[in-house]
Amino acid sequence: MGGYVQQGRVVNKWIYFILAFFLGWIDAHKFYSGFSGKGIMYLVFSWTGIPALIAFFTAIMTLLKPADQNGNIVVTS
């Protein structure tokens, strides 16, 4: 056996990318993927610009992830 099991949440790749790219400064992609606690933390620090920078790189990394046959990817916190 010895299979690999991925931990995380399954989300649509393109919706996640669009939210991260355009609304990443308020961390909409984290709310979409079900990580509300992290989303609230990003909202608190959104005035610093750091969440926007992190979201930009998250959007780029999302483009590099291969999607399954339904267009979904697994995201972790």
N, C-alpha and C positions, 0 to 999 in steps of 0.2 A: 504494500500500500504506500505509505510515505508521501501522500499528496500534499500539496501546498494549499493552505486555506488563507484567502485574503481577508483581513479585518477592515471594516469601514462601512461606508454607506454607498449605495448604488444610486447614481444620478445621471441624468442625460448630459452628455459631454458638451453639446452646443449651448444648452441653456446655462450650464455652469460657467462656460467660457464667457458668454455674453454678460452675465451678471458680474463676473469677476473683472472683466475689462471695463465695462461702463459704470457699474455701481460698486466697484470694489472699495472705494473710499469709505462707504458705509457698511461694507462687508455683507452685501446682499447674498453673495454666493454661499457664505457660511450659514445664513438663515435658511436658504434653499436646501442645503444638504443636511440640515437638522442639527447643526452645531450652534445652538442659540447662545450658549454661554460665551463662546469665543466671539460670536457676532456682537454681543453686548460689550465685550471688552474692546473690540475694534471701534465701536461707536463712541465709547468714552475717549479714546485716543485719536479719533478721526481728525481733530483740529491740528495734529502734529504733522500730518502728511505721511507718516510711516505706514499706516494701513493701506494707503493708496499704492505705495511703492511695493509692499508685499503682495497686494492683489494683482499688480501688473505682472510680477514674476509668476504668480500662481496661474494667471491666464495663459502665459507662455508655456508653462509646464503642462497645463491641461491640453494644449494643442499637440504636445508631443506624446501624450498617452494614447495607446491604441484602444479603440472602443470595441465593444462586443457587437454581435449581429443586430442588436436593437439600438445601437448608438449610445450605450451606457458605459460609464467608467466607475471605478471604485475610488472614493476619496476618503482620506483619513484626516482626522482632526486638523 
